[in-house]
Amino acid sequence: MPDVPDLDRILAAANPVRLSIIERLVAFGPHTQRQLTTALPQASGSIKYHLRILENAGYIDTLPDGKFAIHRSGVTTETDAGGRSDEGELEAAQAALERLVVQRRLDRVQVWMKEKDHAPADWGSQQVSSDFILRLTPDELRQLGEAVDAAIAPFQEITAARAAGSGELDGVRAVFAMVMAFPLGVADDGS
């Protein structure tokens, strides 16, 4: 992976088209530029431009067969901004990327709410939707995150195997899974 400053990596990811490319490559494996152009509602020149930015930022690699593959599974907003001259810019870029990702999640939920009544019965009846208000310490919140990561890991491995071309594909669809846990009422006392 190229040595790319954190700010440049975050700015590279903080774009809806580039996030779509990353998501497509993570879920479905390597694609040619033409395959990405077909899968995403973008012109070929636009896809080429965004691929170059992602490759320069170290998110994707070009394989010997000309396909593009994910270098790092997912996009991180974790950086070490302490004491850097671009600290304010970096924090602003992180916040913009986080807002973009959260908005994409909410948009997907809204689309599902509109479409779920038209989903095939075997899919519509299998949706999972739960929410909880929990009273936790910061350490317990960390433990919750670790438990969720452990629970989802086998399904990420199945997805990675399918993206690599192995594993059963009959009846397989992309499934959006979203988990968020955060403290409520931080501005007041949170209790």
Buried (B, 14 or more C-beta within 10 A) or exposed (E): EEEBEBBBBBBBBBBEBBBBBBBBBBBBBBBBBEBBBEBBEBEEEEBEBBBEBBBBBBBBBEEEEEBBBBBBEEBEBEBEBEEBEBBEBBBEBBEBBEEBBEEBEEEEEEEBEEEEEEBEEEEEEEEEEEEEEEEEEEEEBEEBEEEBEEEEEEEBEEBBEBBEEEEEEEEEEEEEEEEEEEEEEEEEEEE
